Amino acid sequence: MESKLLKIKLNSGYRSQLERLIAYMRENIEYPANEMTQKGYFWDSTFIEQTDEADFLYIVLKSHDFSKIMLDENELSPTPFREVYEQFRRQCWAPEPYTDIEPIFCFNSSFKFSH
């Protein structure tokens, strides 16, 4: 299992939208799970970092092979999750691109964080 870490700068006022997104995912896990399966990766865990500059969302992604993930979202068969996720992205992600932090090593491929 491969891991990646994304660092996403957030706009101010993101907190309630993030809580809404996470609540939706917990209550309707079949929708994000379906889309992640189609794409070839899944969200393992998420973290928030608060700094004087801005707040950042970190997402740990896992995949069996990142070289085979879906890159063209036009191939995706969207679920009701897509609208909730896209609203979060539009309102909460800062306009600059996210940072894809290079992984060094995943010590335990089955390690999962709990909520």
Secondary structure in CASP SS format (residue, H / E / C, confidence):
PFRMAT SS
TARGET T0000
AUTHOR 0000-0000-0000
METHOD secondary structure of the structure
MODEL  1
M C 1.00
E E 1.00
S E 1.00
K E 1.00
L E 1.00
L E 1.00
K E 1.00
I E 1.00
K E 1.00
L E 1.00
N C 1.00
S C 1.00
G C 1.00
Y C 1.00
R H 1.00
S H 1.00
Q H 1.00
L H 1.00
E H 1.00
R H 1.00
L H 1.00
I H 1.00
A H 1.00
Y H 1.00
M H 1.00
R H 1.00
E H 1.00
N C 1.00
I C 1.00
E H 1.00
Y H 1.00
P H 1.00
A H 1.00
N H 1.00
E H 1.00
M H 1.00
T H 1.00
Q H 1.00
K H 1.00
G C 1.00
Y C 1.00
F E 1.00
W E 1.00
D E 1.00
S E 1.00
T E 1.00
F E 1.00
I E 1.00
E E 1.00
Q E 1.00
T C 1.00
D C 1.00
E C 1.00
A C 1.00
D E 1.00
F E 1.00
L E 1.00
Y E 1.00
I E 1.00
V E 1.00
L E 1.00
K E 1.00
S E 1.00
H C 1.00
D C 1.00
F H 1.00
S H 1.00
K H 1.00
I C 1.00
M C 1.00
L C 1.00
D C 1.00
E H 1.00
N H 1.00
E H 1.00
L C 1.00
S C 1.00
P C 1.00
T C 1.00
P C 1.00
F H 1.00
R H 1.00
E H 1.00
V H 1.00
Y H 1.00
E H 1.00
Q H 1.00
F H 1.00
R H 1.00
R H 1.00
Q H 1.00
C H 1.00
W E 1.00
A C 1.00
P C 1.00
E C 1.00
P C 1.00
Y C 1.00
T E 1.00
D E 1.00
I E 1.00
E C 1.00
P C 1.00
I C 1.00
F C 1.00
C C 1.00
F C 1.00
N C 1.00
S C 1.00
S C 1.00
F C 1.00
K C 1.00
F C 1.00
S C 1.00
H C 1.00
END
